[in-house]
Structure formats: C-alpha cells, structure tokens
Amino acid sequence: MSVGSGPPTAATVAYLLLGSNMGDRADLLSAARSRLTAKAGEIVAASAIYETAAWGREDQPAYLNQALAVQTQLSAEDLLAVCLTTEQAAGRERQERWGSRTLDVDILLFGTEIIATPDLAVPHPRLAERRFALVPLAEIAGALVHPQLNETIDALLARCPDVLPVRLWAKE
C-alpha cells in the first residue's frame, strides 16, 4: 500500500482532521473518507461531524469538521501525499492562508512520532490552540497523550484558549 519509495512501514494509527466550508460539505467529507480508506488504510474510528466557526479568517462560511483514526502502513510523508491528492480530487485550490476550501485534510498525530521537515510538522503545530480540531479528536481519542506536550487530548481541550463555537452537526 506504499505510495512513495521504500518498503511499507509497520502499521501506525494516524489521526486526521477533515474540514470543508465550500460546496456540499457533507458529501465532500464522505468522498474524502472513501478515498482515504482506499489509499491510506482502514478508518478505525471516526468522530461525529461538527459545524465550526472559521478560524483565522472569520469572514467566511462555517466548516464541517470530522476527526478520523486511520490505521496505515504508509510513512507519514506518504500519508501526507495521500492527504494532498485527496484535497486536489475535491477541487482544493490553495489561494490564501486560512481561506475557504472545498476540503482540508490535516495530519494531527502520527502514532507517537514527532516530525519536523520543511513539508510536514507532526503533531500539528497548532492543535492545542484549535477547538475545532480538539473537540472531534477528543471524541475518538480523549485519553491519547500528545507526544510533545505530554498532556491528554481531553486536558488540552479543557484549557484550549479558542472560544469559537463548535457544535454537533445534524444534516438539515
């Protein structure tokens, strides 16, 4: 199942965050889940879908966000490549930082690895600051310990400075 060069790695549970605030947000998340299952590995846990206020640039439509736990044999770099092609398949265009998007797929955690390369930072560097990521992640992995901050996801959520609303989404 390896996408890049080199042999497959041992299975790792990676935690991803899906987000969309353009088009049919729910369908885009569904298509992303299908593509990730086909290209990255088995989704072993999925949070509910949450509607969240835009972070960074609040003058845009609300997002739908969902956290996934994916058991993968890909390396973190190969998983990133799958995430980027999944975004592209959904019509993602990178025009401005924190701008509206059809699909965003972020790697929040990759097992207990700490990765700092020009293309990839894991754990996600702003995870502890973002309620829209912590709420769905806490639902599926609240007791998980952040490998750099040495605190559980539940503890990070409890002290998260972000006050933007995150609410359970119900399809209208």
Secondary structure, DSSP 8 states (H G I E B T S, - for coil): ---SSS-----EEEEEEEEE-SSSHHHHHHHHHHHHHHHTEEEEEE---EEE--SS--SS--EEEEEEEEEE-S-HHHHHHHHHHHHHHTT----STT---S-EEEEEEETT--EE-SS-EES-TTGGG-HHHHHHHHHHHTT-B-TTT-SBHHHHHHT------EEE----
